[in-house]
Amino acid sequence: MDKILLENLAEEYGDAFYILDTAQFRTNFAELKKAFVDIYDNFNIAYSYKTNYTPTLCAAVDELGGYAEVVSDMEAEIALRAGVAPSKIIFNGPYKNYAKAEKLLSDGVTVNIDSAYEIDKLREIIARNPNKKLNLGLRVNFDVGDGVTSRFGFDIETDDFRKALAFVSNNENVRFTGIQCHFATRRLETWRPRAQKMLALLDSLGIVPEHIDLGGGLFGKMHESLKAQFDSEIPTYGQYAEAVAPLFAEHYGDRADKPLLLIEPGSALVGDCMRFVSRVVNIKTVRGKSIATLLGSIYNINPTLNKKNPPIEVVATGRAEQAVYNDLDFGGFTCIESDYLYRHFDGKLAAGDFVIFGNVGSYSVVLKPPFILPNFPIVDLSGGRVKTVKRGENFDDLFNTFEF
């Protein structure tokens, strides 16, 4: 990132835009997959679309042989339009629009049942499609010692779980694909318990499924300045693999029917693959506090509002002479008092400079609300090329569904 490149991009795309690095995304995918395959060879990745459903990334996962993990019919449509085969789509989530999911099931998408209410919906679909075999799995829930009562999946100690298991196991119109769990905690110490309990559950049921899916909840690569703001270790891909893959290698050995082990990472793959660039609009002092205003907001880089400072880089443009600031805050364009993209900056800055925020690939695009301004374009910079993967939004994009 240098002045000439950024000025050229700003001339084409405006004074705020995202930069995507699909080459880094592909590298992350390959490294994460290799870490597991080196220990348990029947392994694959189902990319979490909800984390960042930019179609360019979704298509890359498909090209790399991965699966699509979706949690709505909208996300399933993204996968299909990106060229993903229905057999490579896994549909999770606590709510599913079965009026639309029926067609997906009919085409071969795998649906993991999350709650008992879904069983009646599925019986109705089977009754309407007596010659179809539906790909169904079960989402399960148990304690992994993270201090959180997850709301996803069947409590394995309940009658609802036993009823759901009977439904998928004893129905000639169902192909029972396997079980899945999801725990949002990314701490390394929670991964071995989830693998152990999944294997113990399957052994108690006497089942060797097609798939065993451990869900998501992994940290990804990040700058040291960001790592320092977490209260736990940030594991490597290899550490996650070492925590669970040996259990499966030992458990299933060389048997011909050993299950496909799946995980569903999002942030772990895309977190470091996107940056947000904004020009400094002005710098002012309010009661002794220095504040720089940007064409961008906290919702562009950190819509979960976790109060962590992202990695930051300032590129001087020479439009104004830089001054040295201590404890400067970068404020956003919105009229929300708490809209700060970065707090306590120390260094040189001037109006007209570019500020680059790193590690913004996770949730930033998909959770950005249509608030005050439309969202900014996404430009892919990899392999020496410049490619628009999302144009900047405009008024009609946001207001076509309203009545004036």
Sequence and secondary structure as in RCSB ss.txt:
>XXXX:A:sequence
MDKILLENLAEEYGDAFYILDTAQFRTNFAELKKAFVDIYDNFNIAYSYKTNYTPTLCAAVDELGGYAEVVSDME
AEIALRAGVAPSKIIFNGPYKNYAKAEKLLSDGVTVNIDSAYEIDKLREIIARNPNKKLNLGLRVNFDVGDGVTS
RFGFDIETDDFRKALAFVSNNENVRFTGIQCHFATRRLETWRPRAQKMLALLDSLGIVPEHIDLGGGLFGKMHES
LKAQFDSEIPTYGQYAEAVAPLFAEHYGDRADKPLLLIEPGSALVGDCMRFVSRVVNIKTVRGKSIATLLGSIYN
INPTLNKKNPPIEVVATGRAEQAVYNDLDFGGFTCIESDYLYRHFDGKLAAGDFVIFGNVGSYSVVLKPPFILPN
FPIVDLSGGRVKTVKRGENFDDLFNTFEF
>XXXX:A:secstr
  HHHHHHHHHHH SEEEEE HHHHHHHHHHHHHHHHTT SSEEEEEEGGG   HHHHHHHHHTT EEEESSHHH
HHHHHHTT  GGGEEE  S   HHHHHHHHHHT EEEE STHHHHHHHHHHHH TT  EEEEEEEE   SSS   
 SSEETTSHHHHHHHHHHHS TTEEEEEEE       GGGHHHHHHHHHHHHHHHT   SEEE          HH
HHTTSSS    HHHHHHHHHHHHHHHHTT TT  EEEE  SHHHHTTSEEEEEEEEEEEEETTEEEEEESS HHH
H TT       EEEE  SSS  EEEEEEEEE SSS TT EEEEEEEEEE TT EEEE S  SSHHHH    SS  
  EEEEETTEEEEEE    HHHHHTTS  
